[in-house]
Amino acid sequence: MTPEEMLQLRAQRYNATAVHIRKANPELMILRVRPDFPRPVHKPGQYCTLGMFLFEPRYPGCQEEALKDGEEVNLARRAYSISCSILDDDNRLLDIDKTDWLEFYIVLVKEGGKGGKAPALTPRIFLLREGERLAITEKIAGHYTLDPVKPDDTVLFLSTGTGEAPHNYMAWDLLRRGHKGKILSVCCVRLRRDLGYLAIQEELMRRYPSYRYLSLTTREPDTIMNKVYIQELLTSGRAEEILDEKLNPERMHVYLCGNPAMIGVPTKDPQSGELAYPKPLGVVEILESRGFSADHPHKKIKGNIHFEEYW
């Protein structure tokens, strides 16, 4: 393709601008995107889709990509939960109404994994610079919201990696509206450098007595031989110690986002109708054994375990 053809396609299909980029580490990005259209009304926890053309350059060191003739004019697309930095540049609670962008928390995916296709979008996003253009959908959607939470409920946000994104937006909303119940946000990552919002979380704990943040790392020198995963946080009773209350399905909501192995959504046997939980043990099974019940989004049944799987 000629540079002129690329410019023309960008002008036709790109409808948003990267207005802020912060890299917590070379492979972890907080990206703010300003759409050309009025930001859609939405709820914390929902998602929309970003896209870039396949003719755009890719981040070095990623799995090689083999495009067929003509595919370079296609858009690589992926849905991302909307994130939130919670505090503004002056360390005050962010006033979303005074902004015109959407925030995303994105990790660079270098390999498709187990012989899979080369990742298409994130190697291109990681070469974006502030002021450059990309595509965004006008629709924001998703069932993963705070709708079932009452003002006095205890809320647990449990995530892995960038699964923390929607929880940050939800935490902002709870703090903004003066939520009276306790809030515990937990994020499990490999290394401390993978905690892109850590400084903000620490400030929130200083400011809000009812808010707690716990980071779990699995590959630091001091944790690699003593790993604690989110499942163990629940089975060991440590979560209850931090909250200073029992896990109680009557007044507690649990939000799960990230690795499906952590979440552990069961499947129904088509013959017997019985639920089969995946192995290893996931959070859904742990909590349902204690009287909690998971959402059934397709049946529009709301429980007190809410989940969003990232892959």
Residue pairs with C-beta under 8 A, 6 or more apart in sequence:
1 55
1 72
1 73
6 53
6 55
9 53
9 55
9 73
10 53
10 133
13 51
13 53
13 75
13 135
14 133
14 134
14 135
15 35
15 36
15 37
15 135
15 136
16 33
16 34
16 35
16 36
16 133
16 134
16 135
16 136
17 33
17 34
17 36
17 131
17 132
17 133
17 134
18 31
18 32
18 33
18 128
18 129
18 130
18 131
18 132
18 133
18 134
19 32
19 33
19 34
19 101
19 130
19 131
20 30
20 31
20 32
20 101
20 130
21 29
21 30
21 31
21 32
21 128
21 129
21 130
22 29
22 30
22 196
23 29
23 30
24 30
24 193
24 194
24 195
24 196
25 193
25 194
26 108
27 107
27 108
27 110
27 126
28 105
28 106
28 107
28 108
28 162
28 193
28 194
28 196
29 105
29 106
29 107
29 108
29 125
29 126
30 83
30 85
30 103
30 104
30 105
30 106
30 196
30 197
31 103
31 104
31 105
31 106
31 125
31 128
32 101
32 102
32 103
32 104
33 50
33 101
33 102
33 103
33 104
33 134
33 136
34 100
34 101
34 102
35 100
35 102
35 136
35 138
37 138
39 100
39 101
39 102
40 48
40 138
40 139
40 140
41 140
42 48
42 82
42 140
43 142
43 145
43 146
43 147
44 82
44 84
44 145
44 146
44 166
44 169
44 170
44 172
44 173
45 81
45 142
45 144
45 145
45 146
45 166
45 169
45 170
45 255
45 308
46 81
46 82
46 140
46 141
46 142
46 144
46 145
46 166
47 79
47 80
47 81
47 82
47 140
47 141
47 142
47 144
47 166
48 79
48 80
48 82
48 102
48 136
48 137
48 139
48 140
48 141
49 77
49 78
49 79
49 80
49 136
49 137
50 77
50 78
50 80
50 104
50 121
50 125
50 134
50 135
50 136
51 75
51 76
51 77
51 78
51 121
51 134
51 135
51 136
51 137
52 75
52 76
52 121
52 124
52 125
52 134
52 135
53 72
53 73
53 74
53 75
53 76
54 67
54 71
54 72
54 73
54 74
54 75
54 76
54 120
55 72
55 73
56 124
56 127
57 124
57 127
58 65
58 123
58 124
58 127
59 108
59 110
59 122
59 123
59 124
59 126
59 127
61 110
62 108
62 110
62 111
62 118
62 119
62 123
63 110
63 111
63 112
63 118
63 119
64 118
65 118
65 120
65 123
66 118
75 135
76 120
76 121
76 124
77 121
77 135
78 120
78 121
78 122
80 104
80 105
80 106
80 165
81 104
81 105
81 142
81 144
81 163
81 165
81 166
81 169
81 257
81 308
82 102
82 103
82 104
82 140
82 165
82 166
82 169
83 103
83 104
83 105
83 164
83 165
83 166
83 168
83 169
84 94
84 96
84 103
84 168
84 169
84 171
84 172
85 94
85 103
85 168
85 197
85 200
86 93
86 94
86 168
86 171
86 172
86 175
86 197
86 200
86 204
87 93
87 94
87 200
87 203
87 204
88 94
88 95
91 203
93 172
93 175
93 176
94 172
96 172
102 136
103 169
104 165
105 162
105 164
105 165
105 168
105 196
105 197
106 122
106 125
106 126
106 162
107 122
107 161
107 162
108 122
108 123
108 126
109 119
109 122
109 123
110 119
110 123
111 118
111 119
112 118
112 119
125 134
128 134
142 308
143 295
143 297
144 166
144 255
144 257
144 306
144 307
144 308
145 170
146 155
146 170
146 173
146 174
147 302
148 253
148 302
148 304
148 306
149 155
149 174
149 179
149 253
150 181
150 251
151 179
151 180
151 181
152 180
152 181
152 251
153 181
153 251
153 252
153 253
154 181
154 182
154 183
154 184
154 243
154 245
154 248
154 251
154 252
154 253
155 170
155 174
155 179
155 181
155 182
155 183
155 184
155 252
155 253
155 254
155 255
156 184
156 185
156 186
156 239
156 243
156 252
156 253
156 254
156 255
157 164
157 167
157 170
157 171
157 183
157 184
157 185
157 186
157 255
157 257
158 186
158 230
158 254
158 255
158 256
158 257
158 262
158 283
159 167
159 185
159 186
159 187
159 188
159 256
159 257
159 258
160 187
160 188
160 189
160 230
160 257
160 258
160 259
160 262
161 187
161 188
161 189
161 194
161 258
161 259
161 310
162 258
162 310
163 187
163 257
163 258
163 259
163 308
163 310
164 185
164 187
164 196
164 197
164 257
164 258
165 257
166 255
166 257
166 308
167 185
167 187
167 255
167 257
168 185
168 197
170 255
171 183
171 185
171 204
171 211
174 183
175 183
175 204
175 208
175 211
179 210
180 210
181 210
181 251
182 210
182 212
182 243
182 245
183 208
183 210
183 211
183 212
184 212
184 213
184 214
184 239
184 242
184 243
185 201
185 211
185 212
185 213
185 214
186 213
186 214
186 215
186 216
186 230
186 233
186 239
187 195
187 213
187 214
187 215
187 216
188 215
188 216
188 217
188 218
188 229
188 230
188 258
188 262
189 195
189 215
189 216
189 217
189 218
190 217
190 218
190 219
191 217
191 219
191 220
192 198
192 215
192 217
192 220
194 217
195 201
195 215
198 215
201 213
201 215
202 213
204 211
204 213
205 211
205 212
205 213
212 242
212 243
214 233
214 242
216 223
216 228
216 229
216 230
216 233
217 223
218 224
218 227
218 229
228 236
228 238
229 262
230 262
230 283
231 262
231 280
231 281
231 282
231 283
231 286
232 238
233 239
234 247
234 283
234 286
234 287
235 281
235 286
239 247
240 246
240 247
247 287
247 290
247 292
249 287
249 290
249 291
249 292
249 293
249 304
252 292
252 304
253 304
253 305
253 306
254 283
254 287
254 292
254 304
254 305
254 306
255 306
255 307
255 308
256 262
256 263
256 283
256 284
256 305
256 306
256 307
256 308
257 263
257 307
257 308
257 309
257 310
258 309
258 310
259 310
259 311
260 278
260 282
260 309
260 310
260 311
261 278
261 280
261 282
262 282
262 283
263 282
263 283
263 284
263 307
263 309
264 277
264 278
264 281
264 282
264 283
264 284
264 285
264 286
265 278
265 282
265 284
265 294
265 307
265 309
266 275
266 276
266 277
266 278
266 284
266 285
266 294
267 275
267 276
267 278
268 274
268 275
268 276
269 275
269 276
277 284
277 285
283 305
284 294
284 305
284 307
287 294
287 305
288 294
288 305
292 303
292 304
292 305
293 303
293 304
293 305
294 303
294 305
294 306
294 307
295 301
295 302
295 303
295 305
295 306
295 307
296 303
